[in-house]
Amino acid sequence: MDQTNKNEIEFTTYDRLLIAWENSMEMVRDFEMYSKRIEDEKVKEVFKQFAEEEGRHASKLRELLLEYRNQKN
């Protein structure tokens, strides 16, 4: 790291995977909550579908996160 960047914080691959997984899990919770609080069936179904899709993303991110962690040990 050169002098101009000595105060820069560097994110590792693990850090980015962890952040992405946490964000994805939060989106799952949000979409699930929205689907339960909305009366419009069409919109409710869209949020329900988004929750399921984001759940798959979160699952894949978790797999990658654990793989990456286990490779480092």
Phi and psi in degrees as GROMACS dihedral restraints (atoms count N, CA, C in turn):
[ dihedral_restraints ]
;  ai    aj    ak    al  type     phi  dphi    fc
    3     4     5     6     1   -83.6    20    10
    4     5     6     7     1   173.9    20    10
    6     7     8     9     1   -59.1    20    10
    7     8     9    10     1   -36.8    20    10
    9    10    11    12     1   -70.0    20    10
   10    11    12    13     1   -19.5    20    10
   12    13    14    15     1  -113.6    20    10
   13    14    15    16     1    20.0    20    10
   15    16    17    18     1   -65.9    20    10
   16    17    18    19     1   -19.0    20    10
   18    19    20    21     1  -100.4    20    10
   19    20    21    22     1     2.2    20    10
   21    22    23    24     1   -72.5    20    10
   22    23    24    25     1   140.7    20    10
   24    25    26    27     1   -97.7    20    10
   25    26    27    28     1   129.2    20    10
   27    28    29    30     1  -102.4    20    10
   28    29    30    31     1   129.7    20    10
   30    31    32    33     1   -96.3    20    10
   31    32    33    34     1   132.5    20    10
   33    34    35    36     1   -86.4    20    10
   34    35    36    37     1   171.7    20    10
   36    37    38    39     1   -59.1    20    10
   37    38    39    40     1   -43.3    20    10
   39    40    41    42     1   -58.7    20    10
   40    41    42    43     1   -45.3    20    10
   42    43    44    45     1   -58.1    20    10
   43    44    45    46     1   -45.9    20    10
   45    46    47    48     1   -67.1    20    10
   46    47    48    49     1   -39.4    20    10
   48    49    50    51     1   -62.5    20    10
   49    50    51    52     1   -43.3    20    10
   51    52    53    54     1   -62.9    20    10
   52    53    54    55     1   -45.5    20    10
   54    55    56    57     1   -62.4    20    10
   55    56    57    58     1   -45.6    20    10
   57    58    59    60     1   -63.0    20    10
   58    59    60    61     1   -42.0    20    10
   60    61    62    63     1   -63.5    20    10
   61    62    63    64     1   -45.8    20    10
   63    64    65    66     1   -61.2    20    10
   64    65    66    67     1   -43.4    20    10
   66    67    68    69     1   -63.4    20    10
   67    68    69    70     1   -41.6    20    10
   69    70    71    72     1   -64.2    20    10
   70    71    72    73     1   -43.0    20    10
   72    73    74    75     1   -62.2    20    10
   73    74    75    76     1   -38.4    20    10
   75    76    77    78     1   -64.4    20    10
   76    77    78    79     1   -39.8    20    10
   78    79    80    81     1   -65.7    20    10
   79    80    81    82     1   -37.7    20    10
   81    82    83    84     1   -58.5    20    10
   82    83    84    85     1   -49.7    20    10
   84    85    86    87     1   -59.9    20    10
   85    86    87    88     1   -44.0    20    10
   87    88    89    90     1   -62.3    20    10
   88    89    90    91     1   -48.8    20    10
   90    91    92    93     1   -63.5    20    10
   91    92    93    94     1   -39.1    20    10
   93    94    95    96     1   -62.1    20    10
   94    95    96    97     1   -45.1    20    10
   96    97    98    99     1   -61.5    20    10
   97    98    99   100     1   -45.2    20    10
   99   100   101   102     1   -60.5    20    10
  100   101   102   103     1   -42.6    20    10
  102   103   104   105     1   -64.5    20    10
  103   104   105   106     1   -25.9    20    10
  105   106   107   108     1   -86.9    20    10
  106   107   108   109     1   -17.8    20    10
  108   109   110   111     1  -104.9    20    10
  109   110   111   112     1    -3.7    20    10
  111   112   113   114     1  -103.9    20    10
  112   113   114   115     1   134.8    20    10
  114   115   116   117     1   -86.2    20    10
  115   116   117   118     1   -30.5    20    10
  117   118   119   120     1   -64.3    20    10
  118   119   120   121     1   114.9    20    10
  120   121   122   123     1   -61.6    20    10
  121   122   123   124     1   -38.2    20    10
  123   124   125   126     1   -63.9    20    10
  124   125   126   127     1   -47.3    20    10
  126   127   128   129     1   -67.7    20    10
  127   128   129   130     1   -40.7    20    10
  129   130   131   132     1   -56.2    20    10
  130   131   132   133     1   -45.7    20    10
  132   133   134   135     1   -65.2    20    10
  133   134   135   136     1   -37.4    20    10
  135   136   137   138     1   -62.8    20    10
  136   137   138   139     1   -46.7    20    10
  138   139   140   141     1   -65.5    20    10
  139   140   141   142     1   -36.4    20    10
  141   142   143   144     1   -63.4    20    10
  142   143   144   145     1   -43.6    20    10
  144   145   146   147     1   -63.8    20    10
  145   146   147   148     1   -42.8    20    10
  147   148   149   150     1   -60.4    20    10
  148   149   150   151     1   -41.3    20    10
  150   151   152   153     1   -60.8    20    10
  151   152   153   154     1   -43.8    20    10
  153   154   155   156     1   -65.1    20    10
  154   155   156   157     1   -44.9    20    10
  156   157   158   159     1   -63.8    20    10
  157   158   159   160     1   -43.8    20    10
  159   160   161   162     1   -67.4    20    10
  160   161   162   163     1   -31.3    20    10
  162   163   164   165     1   -61.3    20    10
  163   164   165   166     1   -39.1    20    10
  165   166   167   168     1   -65.8    20    10
  166   167   168   169     1   -39.7    20    10
  168   169   170   171     1   -61.8    20    10
  169   170   171   172     1   -47.1    20    10
  171   172   173   174     1   -60.6    20    10
  172   173   174   175     1   -40.4    20    10
  174   175   176   177     1   -62.6    20    10
  175   176   177   178     1   -45.1    20    10
  177   178   179   180     1   -65.1    20    10
  178   179   180   181     1   -41.4    20    10
  180   181   182   183     1   -62.3    20    10
  181   182   183   184     1   -39.4    20    10
  183   184   185   186     1   -64.4    20    10
  184   185   186   187     1   -42.8    20    10
  186   187   188   189     1   -57.3    20    10
  187   188   189   190     1   -48.3    20    10
  189   190   191   192     1   -62.7    20    10
  190   191   192   193     1   -40.9    20    10
  192   193   194   195     1   -60.6    20    10
  193   194   195   196     1   -46.6    20    10
  195   196   197   198     1   -68.0    20    10
  196   197   198   199     1   -40.6    20    10
  198   199   200   201     1   -58.3    20    10
  199   200   201   202     1   -48.3    20    10
  201   202   203   204     1   -63.1    20    10
  202   203   204   205     1   -43.7    20    10
  204   205   206   207     1   -61.8    20    10
  205   206   207   208     1   -43.6    20    10
  207   208   209   210     1   -68.4    20    10
  208   209   210   211     1   -29.7    20    10
  210   211   212   213     1   -68.4    20    10
  211   212   213   214     1   -31.4    20    10
  213   214   215   216     1   -79.1    20    10
  214   215   216   217     1   -19.0    20    10
